C-alpha cells in the first residue's frame, strides 16, 4: 500500500516524469486546469496512486480518453508526461546502511507487447498465434478494441501496450550480464540521493544503453521499495529453482537491511495487527481498481 506520489517526492525531480496528483472525484474541469498549469501535453499516462501489476494504467492520447479514464477511476491517481524513450529495464539495487557503496543484483529487460503484420491476418489473429500474447486478448478488447481488426502490412509493427509490465504482456529477459562498474557508479549515485532508499527496483525508460550508463537521457518510471520483486527471475530461460533462490537471496538482504535500520522509536517494526489490517485494506483496494 505504497503511495507512488510519496515515493516520487523522495526522488530528485530531474530523474522522473513530470507528475500531478489527482484526488478521487475531482471535477474534470479542475483536472484539465491542473494539466494546463503544469504544462503537460498529450499523450499522458494515468495510473492509480497506489497500484500494482500495471492495473488501471492507461496511456491517454486525447482529452476524450482522459475524460473516460477520470470517469472510470474510483481512487486517487496520477497524471504523468509520457516518456517516449524506446527502451525499458528494471534495475534491482540495494545498499547496506553501514556501507558507502551499493550493489546491483539484477537487471531485467522489458520487451513491450508488439505484433508484426503479415499482410493477411488481423491484429487479433496475430495475437492468437503467440502463447504469451493470446492471454492479453480479453484486456485488449476492453482497451484497444478498434485496433484488433486492423490488418497490418508485411513486417509492419504495432505497439499495443507501451509499458513494460509482465502482467500486461511484456516479455522479461535477464540482462544482469550488463552490470559493470560504470553502470553501478551511475545508479549508486542516483539512489544515494533518494532519502531512505536502501532496497528495491527502479523501472527506467532510456534512449541507449551507453547513455544510461553515463547517466544521460533516462527517466525513472517507477521506484519500488521493500515489496519489490527481482523480476529478472521471469526470464523464460530460468527455472523455478533459480527463481526461488533469487527470492530467498533478496529476502535475506532485505532482512539484514531492516535489522540495521531498525530503531524502536524512529523506525519501529510493523506490528502483526497492523500488517493484517494492511492486507485487508489492500484486498479491498484491489477490487476498486480492478472494477470488481
HUWO-V473481 format. One record per pair of residues at least 6 apart in sequence whose C-alpha atoms are under 6 Angstrom apart, sorted by the first residue. I is the first residue (numbers start at 1). J is the second residue. Records with the same first field share a line. If there is no record, write none. Layout:
I: J + J
//
This chain:
2: 50
3: 49 + 50
4: 49
10: 194 + 195
11: 194
15: 219 + 220
16: 219 + 220
17: 81
18: 80 + 81
19: 79 + 80
20: 78 + 79
21: 78
22: 76 + 77 + 78
23: 76
24: 74 + 75 + 76
42: 61
43: 60 + 61 + 82
44: 59 + 60 + 80 + 81 + 82
45: 58 + 59 + 79 + 80 + 82
46: 57 + 58 + 78 + 79
47: 56 + 57 + 77 + 78
48: 77
49: 76 + 77 + 78
53: 167
60: 66
85: 205 + 206 + 207
87: 205 + 206
88: 110 + 204 + 205
89: 108 + 109 + 110 + 203 + 204
90: 107 + 108 + 202 + 203
91: 107 + 201 + 202
92: 104 + 105 + 106 + 200 + 201
93: 103 + 104 + 199 + 200
94: 102 + 103 + 198 + 199
95: 102 + 198
96: 257
102: 188
106: 176
107: 175 + 176
108: 173 + 174 + 175 + 232
109: 172 + 173
110: 164 + 171 + 172
111: 170 + 171
112: 164 + 170
113: 160 + 161 + 169 + 170
114: 158 + 159 + 160
115: 157 + 158
116: 155 + 156 + 157
117: 152 + 153 + 154 + 155 + 156
118: 154
119: 152 + 153 + 154
121: 151
122: 149 + 150 + 151
123: 148 + 149 + 150
124: 148
127: 133 + 134
128: 134
164: 170
172: 234 + 235
173: 235
174: 232 + 235
183: 213
186: 215
199: 225
200: 224 + 225 + 226 + 228
201: 223 + 224
202: 222 + 223
203: 220 + 221 + 222
204: 219 + 220 + 221
205: 218 + 219
206: 217 + 218
207: 217
233: 243
//
